[in-house]
Amino acid sequence: MLSLGIMVSCSNKAKDGLYTDGEYANVEFSVSEQTNISHYEIEISPDGKEYGIGEEFDASNKAEDFYSKKVRVAEIFKKSDRVNVRIKIVDKDGKFEYYPQTYWVNRP
């Protein structure tokens, strides 16, 4: 399916959160050895327990690629001081896995 060479990086130098302008969170990651990947889903949660899809996009299936997406988080910031972000990897057969690390986005 995928060599878990996914690296999610912060857009700023925040210690434990992705960059956010209060409306959107910037999520950037690179992948290696993509094969049979249908798409990626960036999921967001106010508590790290229940997630919804913030952004869904097709995989390029190139050997290596870089993705940069803006995910709208303003609605969650109305309820919480932070948002948890995780990446779901879905293959063409419908099977999926999650990148093993999640990231917290702090309200600016």
C-alpha positions in Angstrom: 0.0 0.0 0.0 2.4 2.7 1.2 5.8 2.9 2.7 5.1 5.0 5.8 7.6 7.6 4.8 5.0 10.3 5.5 6.4 13.2 7.5 4.0 15.8 8.7 5.8 19.1 9.4 4.8 22.2 11.2 4.6 25.3 9.0 6.1 27.4 11.8 8.4 26.7 14.6 5.7 26.0 17.2 6.7 23.3 19.6 3.6 21.2 19.4 1.2 22.6 16.9 0.7 23.3 13.2 0.6 26.9 12.0 -2.9 28.4 12.0 -4.4 31.8 11.2 -7.5 31.0 13.2 -9.5 30.1 10.1 -7.3 27.4 8.5 -4.5 25.1 9.6 -1.7 24.4 7.1 -0.9 20.7 6.8 2.1 19.7 4.8 3.5 16.2 4.4 5.8 14.3 2.1 5.4 10.6 1.1 7.6 8.0 -0.4 6.8 4.8 -2.3 3.1 5.5 -2.9 1.4 2.5 -4.6 -2.3 1.7 -4.9 -3.3 4.8 -2.9 -6.7 6.2 -3.8 -6.7 9.3 -1.7 -5.8 11.0 1.6 -8.1 12.5 4.2 -7.1 15.1 6.7 -9.3 14.6 9.7 -9.9 17.1 12.5 -11.2 16.8 16.0 -11.7 19.1 19.0 -10.8 16.4 21.5 -8.7 13.8 19.7 -11.5 11.2 20.0 -14.2 12.0 17.4 -13.0 13.1 13.9 -14.6 14.6 10.9 -13.1 15.1 7.4 -11.5 18.5 7.0 -10.0 17.9 3.5 -10.0 15.0 1.1 -7.8 14.8 -2.0 -6.5 12.3 -4.6 -3.1 10.7 -4.3 -0.7 11.3 -7.1 0.8 7.8 -6.8 4.2 9.2 -7.8 7.2 7.5 -6.1 7.7 10.6 -4.0 5.5 13.6 -3.6 4.8 16.6 -1.3 1.3 17.8 -0.3 0.3 21.1 1.2 -3.3 21.6 2.2 -5.3 24.2 4.1 -7.9 22.7 6.4 -10.7 24.9 7.8 -10.7 24.8 11.6 -12.6 27.9 12.5 -15.8 26.1 13.5 -13.9 23.8 16.0 -12.1 26.9 17.5 -15.6 28.2 18.5 -15.8 25.1 20.8 -12.2 24.4 21.7 -8.8 26.0 22.2 -7.2 23.5 20.0 -7.8 21.0 17.1 -6.3 17.6 16.6 -5.2 16.7 13.1 -4.6 13.2 11.6 -4.0 11.8 8.2 -6.0 8.9 6.8 -4.5 6.9 3.9 -7.0 5.1 1.7 -6.0 2.6 -0.9 -7.9 1.7 -4.1 -9.5 -1.3 -2.5 -11.0 0.8 0.3 -8.6 -0.4 3.0 -7.1 2.4 5.1 -4.6 3.2 7.7 -3.7 6.3 9.7 -0.4 8.0 9.9 0.7 6.9 13.4 1.2 10.5 14.8 -1.5 13.2 15.3 -0.8 16.9 15.6 -2.5 19.6 17.8 -3.3 23.0 16.3 -3.5 25.7 18.9 -5.8 28.6 18.6 -3.8 31.7 17.8 
